């Protein structure tokens, strides 16, 4: 009788255990906190005795990139490049990632992101910087590639106050001279004039802490500037070296690498002098490929690091791999 009772009880016990192990119905589960958002966007890698910290600021979203984004390529050519890279055709997401150096003196940033002034999908820099363990006050220097709004608007908050209260600003002299030239501002197309005003407003709170340098100068120990004009009149890139390791801070020599590394002869709509920008792009990518330089590309997919290699008439982009260790 006892054995029969055990046999009969076994299915009931199994059913009870299975019910206990089964997940609760979806409706009974609490909503996940932060649903719809990714984890904080920062990535560290070593650069000799320093650390290179890539801090994402979000992205800008453009409509159909086949129409007008590349000035000198037919829509069918752009579509083919997008398909080859498994990218959507109806939009183009252009990421913003600010390279920073963790040094014994403090953080050195290259550009400042959008500051949240350019749409809802951007403006994540300060949150991601804090997630990486730093307040904006830890930034002791900002070195600029150029003055387009997505690179300088992060200098000030919504009230016009400085975001980086302890930072000295290092600006390329040709870039500074152009955007502060009243004649250039008066001759600019109407659509470009807000960019001149934006430069003056963003830099104004830092007037006493601004240093201008000429192309080719060593801006700070270990940070050498390279004239990469064309995207803007004074666009500047940097080779950073520490303990024998180097990285190229590219700025906007290229936009998305799937398009402008693969096709260096293509002219992006943002290039102010597209012919000069192309010549610069080819020269810089040749140098990076020959010297096997690691590259930090401002508009490259996060973590916005990788290498380039010569491949036919263009270049092949090899993105950096994520690693759980620095």
C-alpha positions, 0 to 999 in steps of 0.5 A: 500500500505504501509503495502504491501511494509513492507511485501515485504521488510521484507524478503529482510531485513532478508536476508541482516541481515543474510548476515551481521551476517554470517562469512566471507569465510575462504579464506578472514580471516587473518591467525591466529598469532602463528598458530601451537603453544600452549599457553605458558607452565607454571603452578603455584600452592601453596606450603605453602608461596611459589609458585611451578612454573612448566615450560615446555621445550618442548618434545623429540620424540622417534620412536615406543616405543614397540621396545627397550624402555623397556628392560625387557618387550615384545613388546606386553606387552608395546603395551598393556600398551600404548593402555590402556593409549590411547597413540600412538604406532608409537611414544613416546613423552617424555615431559620435565618440570622444577620445580621451586620455587618462593621464597622471595630470588628468583627462585630456579630451579630443573634442566635446561632443554635442552637449545634447544640443543636437537632438534626442539621440545624442548628448550622452557624453556626460552620463557615459563619462560619469559611468566610467568613473569621472566627473567633467571637472576631471578634464584638464585639457580639451584638444580640438580637431575642428569646430563643427557643432557636433564637436564643440557644442558640448563645451557648454550646458543648456544655460551656456555655462562651461561643462569643463570648469578645469579645462584649458582649450587647445585650438588649431590656429587656422581653424580658430582664425576662420570661424572668428573671421567676420568677413568669412562669416558675412560671405558664408551661405545663410545655412552656414551662418549659425555655425559661426555663431555657435563657435563664438557662443561655445568658446566664450566662457573659456576665453581666458583658458584658450591656447592657439597652436600652428599645424605640426606643433606638439600641443602637449607632451606626447600629442603631435598635431597634423594638418588635415585641412579640407573637411574644414579650413583648419581641420587637424588630426593628432598622433598620440604616443606614450611609451612607444605605443601610438594612436591616430586621432582622426577627427572627421578625415573620414565619416562612416568608414564603410563609405569613406575608408572603403571609397576615399574618393567619395566627397561627403556633404559635410566637407567644406573643400571636398577636393582638399578633403579627398587629398587629405584622406588619401594621404592620412589613410596611406600613412595609417596603413603603412605605419599600422597605426591604431585609429580613433575615428570620431564617426566610426561605429563604437568603440570607434577604434580600428586599423586600415589596410590598403585594398585595391583602390580603397582601404579595408577597415578592421574594427577593434575587438571588445575585450573585458580587460584593459 
